[in-house]
């Protein structure tokens, strides 16, 4: 029964993400997210957050909750929400063009993460929380927060909102540089936020 529940939950999560990607494409199609659209997204997130315990949906709900706390969506909040939704949906495709996809360049199999004295760098938007909150977790576990991608970096963490279209995003250069070092034999690991959280027992 426990195994069935686990896989049933995974199936629900997969369907939810597919739907969220579709919603994100629709909400960002005109280049802006207004308050009515944010309210619509908020309602959908509330309806779906309890069904599977999907952390991406739960954390996005927290972000949208905070944005709409005053029943307004100012320009800065609109811009941030638009950026998040675009990162979920990937690069917009031209009419008639198939969506471009590449695989995320994470290490396979995912490595055992050693936190003590290791250096970490986050890129993209994390579902867990703000960049500062993620960095605080690293420090609490004895790790070091790096300022950029160098040969001394141990782990590059890809935020949950990094999609397969990462190469087209503003943070793509960090990932490309990390790949170059890794391919050259530098002991640098690229891992997902999900794996990082699991290794940190969060």
Helices and strands as residue ranges (DSSP letters): H 2-27, H 35-52, H 55-67, H 75-89, E 119-123, H 131-140, E 144-145, E 155-158, G 166-168, H 172-183, E 189-192, H 193-199
